[in-house]
Amino acid sequence: MKKFISLALAVVMLLAVCVPAFAADTKRITNETANSATTLVKTSTLKEDGTSGENFTVIIPADASIPWGKETATNMNYSVEAHLGYGKKLNVKVSGNREMTLTEDANETIAYTLGGKTEYLSDGPVVNPQVNVPLTLTVDKETWANAIVGEYSDTLTFTAEVVRA
């Protein structure tokens, strides 16, 4: 008998807790009240899965190869897309050592300059559709003429941050 009473009380307590979950704020229009009512419709800043609606994507080249003797490499472009909150912008900066180092001898280098947009600041919080941002790497003719033939490399760093407008 004690088990039955315990089970019954547990069920009653569960039902008591569940009732508020089914309650919803509603408005009723009847012939005894006003002829109209209002409903506030608003968006959430969260997606259905609970993650933030704010996001951005910066697509950068994984690797770039420059043919020997070519003065300007233009296959360095990156792309940007953003969906941010009010008053925010996306800022992307590109940096490097401005010098590529020979694989076999770190004392041998080739100087280069970065051109195009080494810093990109979006016009507003939304960049859609995706924007292609030009980036070039230039090695002057004289540097090529005085360089030992080999594989030189450097690492470019792309930094993306959300900033207040």
DOPADREN-640074 format. One line per 3 residues: number of its first residue (from 0); their letters; for each residue x, z, y of N, C-alpha, C, CB. Coordinates in pm, whole numbers, plus 50000, padded with zeros to 5 digits. Glycine has a CB too. Example, Ala and Ser with C-alpha at 12.3 -4.5 7.8 and 13.67 -1.06 7.14 Angstrom:
2
0 = as = 51319,50780,49431,51230,50780,49550,51320,50780,49670,51131,50905,49553 ~ 51285,50708,49775,51367,50714,49894,51290,50787,50003,51408,50572,49940
END
This chain:
165
0 = mkk = 50081,50000,49881,50000,50000,50000,50087,50000,50127,49907,50120,49999 ~ 50198,50077,50123,50287,50082,50239,50346,49944,50267,50400,50184,50215 ~ 50379,49870,50160,50435,49736,50178,50333,49644,50244,50480,49678,50043
3 = fis = 50210,49653,50204,50105,49569,50262,50085,49601,50410,49973,49589,50187 ~ 50083,49727,50446,50065,49769,50585,50186,49723,50668,50046,49924,50595 ~ 50307,49739,50612,50427,49695,50683,50425,49546,50708,50553,49732,50604
6 = lal = 50386,49470,50608,50377,49324,50622,50271,49285,50725,50345,49260,50486 ~ 50156,49351,50719,50048,49322,50815,50092,49352,50957,49922,49403,50780 ~ 50160,49465,50979,50208,49500,51112,50313,49400,51161,50267,49643,51111
9 = avv = 50400,49356,51070,50501,49257,51108,50436,49126,51153,50596,49231,50991 ~ 50333,49081,51081,50263,48959,51117,50194,48974,51252,50160,48922,51009 ~ 50128,49088,51275,50060,49114,51403,50161,49114,51518,49985,49249,51399
12 = mll = 50278,49175,51496,50381,49178,51602,50432,49037,51632,50499,49270,51560 ~ 50452,48956,51530,50495,48818,51551,50392,48739,51630,50522,48750,51418 ~ 50265,48757,51597,50160,48687,51670,50154,48732,51816,50024,48709,51603
15 = avc = 50176,48859,51840,50174,48910,51978,50287,48851,52060,50183,49064,51978 ~ 50403,48830,51999,50517,48772,52070,50495,48624,52095,50646,48794,51990 ~ 50429,48554,52005,50410,48409,52017,50308,48369,52122,50368,48354,51884
18 = vpa = 50214,48452,52155,50107,48416,52248,50162,48373,52384,50012,48533,52265 ~ 50256,48446,52447,50306,48401,52577,50377,48265,52571,50400,48504,52632 ~ 50432,48231,52456,50502,48104,52445,50406,47986,52457,50576,48097,52313
21 = faa = 50281,48007,52421,50183,47899,52429,50112,47894,52564,50082,47915,52319 ~ 50129,47997,52644,50065,47998,52775,50134,47900,52867,50066,48140,52835 ~ 50059,47830,52949,50114,47737,53045,50038,47752,53175,50107,47590,52993
24 = dtk = 50109,47729,53285,50042,47733,53414,49957,47608,53425,50145,47743,53532 ~ 49831,47627,53445,49741,47513,53461,49651,47537,53580,49657,47489,53333 ~ 49591,47431,53626,49492,47439,53733,49365,47374,53680,49543,47370,53866
27 = rit = 49255,47426,53721,49129,47373,53672,49043,47330,53791,49055,47479,53586 ~ 48989,47210,53781,48897,47160,53883,48758,47164,53822,48935,47014,53932 ~ 48669,47233,53888,48530,47240,53840,48437,47214,53957,48498,47380,53775
30 = net = 48310,47209,53927,48213,47188,54034,48201,47311,54124,48076,47153,53976 ~ 48259,47422,54082,48254,47544,54163,48379,47564,54248,48234,47666,54073 ~ 48479,47479,54227,48603,47490,54304,48622,47364,54387,48726,47514,54211
33 = ans = 48739,47350,54444,48770,47231,54524,48766,47106,54436,48909,47244,54593 ~ 48753,46990,54499,48745,46865,54424,48881,46809,54387,48671,46764,54503 ~ 48989,46874,54428,49121,46823,54395,49219,46939,54379,49170,46726,54502
36 = att = 49330,46909,54314,49439,47005,54297,49569,46925,54297,49423,47091,54164 ~ 49679,46991,54312,49808,46922,54315,49897,46970,54200,49878,46944,54451 ~ 49987,46882,54162,50087,46914,54060,50223,46873,54113,50056,46842,53924
39 = lvk = 50319,46961,54100,50456,46932,54142,50528,46864,54026,50531,47062,54186 ~ 50579,46744,54050,50655,46670,53950,50799,46667,53999,50599,46525,53927 ~ 50895,46708,53915,51035,46709,53957,51126,46673,53841,51073,46846,54015
42 = tst = 51247,46634,53875,51345,46600,53771,51432,46721,53742,51431,46479,53814 ~ 51496,46716,53630,51593,46817,53593,51732,46756,53608,51569,46870,53447 ~ 51833,46837,53631,51970,46786,53637,52033,46783,53498,52055,46871,53732
45 = lke = 51957,46822,53398,52005,46821,53260,51940,46709,53181,51979,46956,53193 ~ 52014,46655,53086,51959,46556,52994,51877,46629,52888,52072,46471,52928 ~ 51808,46553,52804,51726,46612,52698,51806,46700,52604,51657,46504,52619
48 = dgt = 51933,46665,52581,52016,46744,52489,52078,46866,52555,52125,46657,52431 ~ 52046,46891,52684,52095,47009,52754,52227,46990,52827,52109,47121,52657 ~ 52287,46872,52816,52413,46846,52886,52383,46802,53030,52496,46738,52813
51 = sge = 52484,46811,53114,52468,46776,53256,52437,46628,53272,52595,46812,53334 ~ 52352,46598,53368,52321,46459,53401,52434,46393,53479,52193,46452,53481 ~ 52522,46473,53540,52635,46418,53614,52741,46371,53516,52694,46523,53712
54 = nft = 52794,46250,53539,52901,46200,53455,52973,46087,53527,52848,46153,53319 ~ 53095,46062,53482,53170,45946,53531,53257,45894,53418,53255,45983,53656 ~ 53293,45767,53430,53381,45703,53333,53484,45622,53409,53301,45614,53233
57 = vii = 53611,45640,53374,53720,45559,53427,53787,45495,53306,53823,45646,53514 ~ 53787,45363,53302,53849,45292,53190,53982,45235,53238,53754,45177,53135 ~ 54090,45278,53171,54224,45237,53212,54289,45156,53099,54311,45361,53247
60 = pad = 54388,45074,53133,54456,44999,53027,54537,45095,52940,54549,44890,53087 ~ 54530,45078,52807,54605,45164,52716,54754,45137,52729,54559,45143,52570 ~ 54791,45012,52729,54929,44969,52746,54927,44839,52825,55002,44951,52609
63 = asi = 55033,44814,52896,55045,44687,52968,55185,44635,52946,55014,44705,53121 ~ 55194,44509,52914,55324,44447,52890,55350,44342,52999,55329,44382,52747 ~ 55468,44349,53056,55504,44257,53163,55606,44157,53107,55562,44334,53288
66 = pwg = 55579,44029,53113,55676,43931,53064,55807,43940,53144,55618,43787,53074 ~ 55918,43920,53076,56049,43928,53141,56056,43828,53256,56164,43900,53039 ~ 56094,43877,53373,56111,43792,53489,55986,43772,53574,56161,43662,53447
69 = ket = 55870,43817,53525,55747,43800,53603,55747,43902,53716,55620,43816,53513 ~ 55721,43855,53835,55729,43944,53952,55608,44036,53967,55743,43862,54076 ~ 55488,43986,53938,55369,44069,53957,55283,44069,53832,55287,44018,54077
72 = atn = 55258,44187,53782,55168,44202,53667,55031,44241,53720,55223,44310,53565 ~ 54930,44161,53690,54796,44188,53742,54699,44239,53635,54740,44064,53806 ~ 54748,44257,53513,54659,44305,53406,54651,44457,53402,54706,44252,53272
75 = mny = 54671,44519,53514,54673,44665,53524,54540,44722,53576,54787,44708,53614 ~ 54441,44637,53602,54315,44681,53663,54247,44790,53581,54221,44563,53680 ~ 54171,44876,53651,54091,44980,53585,53949,44971,53637,54151,45122,53609
78 = sve = 53856,45032,53565,53716,45025,53609,53656,45164,53620,53632,44939,53511 ~ 53554,45175,53706,53495,45303,53740,53343,45291,53738,53543,45352,53878 ~ 53278,45395,53685,53132,45408,53691,53103,45556,53710,53061,45350,53561
81 = ahl = 53003,45590,53793,52975,45731,53819,52828,45754,53848,53060,45781,53936 ~ 52780,45870,53806,52645,45920,53837,52663,46068,53868,52541,45895,53717 ~ 52678,46099,53997,52709,46234,54039,52596,46292,54123,52840,46237,54118
84 = gyg = 52607,46418,54158,52507,46485,54240,52522,46450,54387,52516,46635,54221 ~ 52422,46489,54464,52418,46462,54608,52543,46519,54676,52290,46522,54671 ~ 52602,46440,54766,52717,46485,54844,52849,46483,54768,52692,46623,54892
87 = kkl = 52852,46418,54653,52976,46412,54574,53024,46267,54563,52954,46473,54432 ~ 53155,46252,54546,53217,46122,54528,53322,46132,54419,53279,46069,54661 ~ 53356,46018,54361,53461,46014,54260,53590,45965,54325,53421,45922,54140
90 = nvk = 53698,46036,54301,53828,46000,54354,53924,45976,54236,53883,46111,54451 ~ 53984,45858,54231,54079,45824,54124,54213,45792,54190,54028,45703,54038 ~ 54320,45854,54139,54455,45829,54191,54544,45782,54077,54514,45958,54259
93 = vsg = 54631,45686,54108,54725,45633,54010,54867,45661,54061,54703,45480,53985 ~ 54949,45718,53975,55088,45745,54015,55182,45713,53900,55104,45892,54058 ~ 55307,45688,53936,55413,45661,53839,55547,45695,53902,55410,45512,53793
96 = nre = 55653,45679,53827,55787,45713,53877,55846,45605,53967,55880,45737,53762 ~ 55781,45488,53972,55828,45373,54050,55960,45318,53995,55846,45412,54198 ~ 55987,45356,53869,56109,45312,53805,56087,45310,53654,56229,45405,53843
99 = mtl = 56115,45196,53592,56106,45187,53446,56246,45208,53389,56046,45049,53401 ~ 56253,45278,53277,56380,45315,53216,56403,45232,53090,56384,45465,53184 ~ 56527,45185,53072,56565,45109,52953,56560,45201,52831,56706,45046,52969
102 = ted = 56499,45155,52723,56484,45235,52602,56618,45284,52548,56411,45154,52495 ~ 56719,45198,52547,56849,45233,52489,56937,45318,52580,56923,45109,52453 ~ 56913,45313,52711,57001,45384,52806,56919,45428,52927,57121,45293,52850
105 = ane = 56895,45556,52938,56811,45610,53046,56874,45591,53184,56785,45757,53023 ~ 57003,45557,53189,57069,45533,53318,57038,45395,53374,57219,45550,53303 ~ 56988,45306,53290,56953,45170,53334,56804,45167,53369,56987,45064,53223
108 = tia = 56774,45127,53489,56634,45127,53535,56599,45000,53609,56606,45247,53625 ~ 56470,44976,53617,56415,44867,53698,56313,44930,53793,56348,44754,53608 ~ 56334,44910,53923,56240,44963,54023,56118,44872,54032,56308,44975,54162
111 = ytl = 56003,44933,54057,55880,44858,54075,55796,44924,54183,55800,44848,53942 ~ 55700,44850,54233,55604,44906,54328,55464,44887,54272,55618,44839,54470 ~ 55379,44983,54299,55238,44972,54262,55161,44919,54381,55180,45109,54215
114 = ggk = 55074,44825,54357,54993,44768,54464,54847,44765,54422,55041,44628,54500 ~ 54766,44708,54505,54623,44710,54481,54568,44844,54526,54590,44685,54331 ~ 54481,44902,54446,54422,45032,54482,54481,45142,54395,54267,45029,54467
117 = tey = 54582,45209,54447,54639,45322,54375,54556,45449,54400,54785,45345,54418 ~ 54463,45438,54495,54366,45546,54516,54229,45483,54542,54408,45640,54636 ~ 54132,45527,54465,53995,45476,54479,53904,45594,54510,53948,45401,54348
120 = lsd = 53824,45581,54615,53724,45680,54651,53590,45609,54657,53758,45750,54788 ~ 53496,45655,54576,53365,45588,54572,53294,45602,54705,53278,45646,54459 ~ 53205,45508,54734,53129,45510,54859,53024,45621,54858,53060,45375,54882
123 = gpv = 52980,45661,54741,52877,45763,54730,52876,45820,54590,52739,45706,54766 ~ 52770,45895,54556,52767,45959,54425,52739,45866,54308,52664,46066,54427 ~ 52684,45748,54335,52651,45656,54226,52734,45529,54239,52499,45621,54227
126 = vnp = 52806,45497,54133,52879,45370,54123,52820,45300,54002,53038,45392,54109 ~ 52728,45211,54027,52659,45138,53921,52613,45005,53977,52539,45219,53864 ~ 52648,44892,53919,52720,44879,53793,52867,44915,53809,52707,44737,53740
129 = qvn = 52935,44914,53698,53078,44945,53691,53156,44858,53789,53131,44925,53549 ~ 53254,44919,53858,53338,44849,53955,53477,44829,53896,53345,44928,54090 ~ 53529,44707,53905,53667,44681,53862,53758,44701,53981,53682,44536,53803
132 = vpl = 53861,44784,53962,53952,44818,54070,54086,44750,54044,53969,44972,54083 ~ 54135,44668,54141,54261,44596,54120,54382,44689,54130,54273,44483,54222 ~ 54475,44671,54037,54601,44745,54039,54710,44648,53994,54595,44873,53946
135 = tlt = 54819,44641,54069,54929,44550,54034,55059,44628,54025,54941,44436,54137 ~ 55149,44573,53949,55284,44628,53939,55378,44513,53973,55314,44689,53794 ~ 55467,44535,54070,55554,44427,54117,55701,44467,54101,55524,44393,54263
138 = vdk = 55777,44376,54041,55923,44389,54032,55979,44270,54110,55975,44391,53879 ~ 56063,44297,54210,56111,44184,54292,56214,44099,54217,56173,44236,54422 ~ 56231,43978,54266,56316,43876,54201,56461,43925,54186,56313,43745,54282
141 = etw = 56514,43990,54286,56652,44037,54282,56672,44144,54174,56694,44092,54419 ~ 56574,44231,54158,56583,44335,54054,56587,44271,53917,56464,44433,54064 ~ 56501,44171,53894,56503,44101,53765,56639,44034,53743,56389,43996,53759
144 = ana = 56693,43974,53846,56819,43899,53833,56936,43990,53795,56850,43827,53963 ~ 56928,44118,53829,57038,44212,53803,57011,44308,53688,57068,44291,53927 ~ 56906,44286,53612,56868,44379,53505,56921,44334,53369,56717,44393,53499
147 = ivg = 56962,44431,53288,56999,44406,53149,56870,44374,53074,57076,44529,53084 ~ 56872,44271,52991,56752,44235,52915,56726,44343,52810,56768,44094,52847 ~ 56606,44393,52808,56567,44497,52713,56428,44545,52743,56665,44614,52716
150 = eys = 56386,44647,52671,56252,44703,52695,56264,44824,52787,56184,44743,52561 ~ 56199,44812,52902,56195,44920,53001,56052,44975,53002,56239,44868,53145 ~ 56038,45102,53032,55902,45157,53036,55891,45274,53134,55860,45202,52897
153 = dtl = 55770,45298,53174,55734,45413,53258,55590,45447,53222,55751,45382,53413 ~ 55548,45564,53258,55412,45608,53231,55337,45620,53363,55410,45742,53154 ~ 55220,45556,53370,55133,45572,53487,55032,45681,53456,55062,45436,53524
156 = tft = 55005,45765,53553,54908,45872,53537,54786,45842,53623,54969,46010,53574 ~ 54669,45839,53560,54542,45819,53629,54474,45954,53637,54451,45713,53555 ~ 54443,46000,53758,54377,46128,53778,54242,46105,53842,54464,46223,53865
159 = aev = 54136,46154,53777,54000,46138,53831,53944,46275,53861,53907,46060,53731 ~ 53882,46288,53979,53821,46416,54016,53696,46392,54102,53922,46505,54092 ~ 53604,46484,54090,53483,46479,54172,53512,46561,54298,53356,46535,54094
162 = vra = 53486,46498,54415,53513,46565,54543,53384,46570,54625,53626,46491,54621 ~ 53379,46663,54717,53266,46672,54811,53282,46569,54920,53256,46814,54873 ~ 53175,46503,54955,53180,46399,55058,53199,46460,55195,53053,46313,55056
END
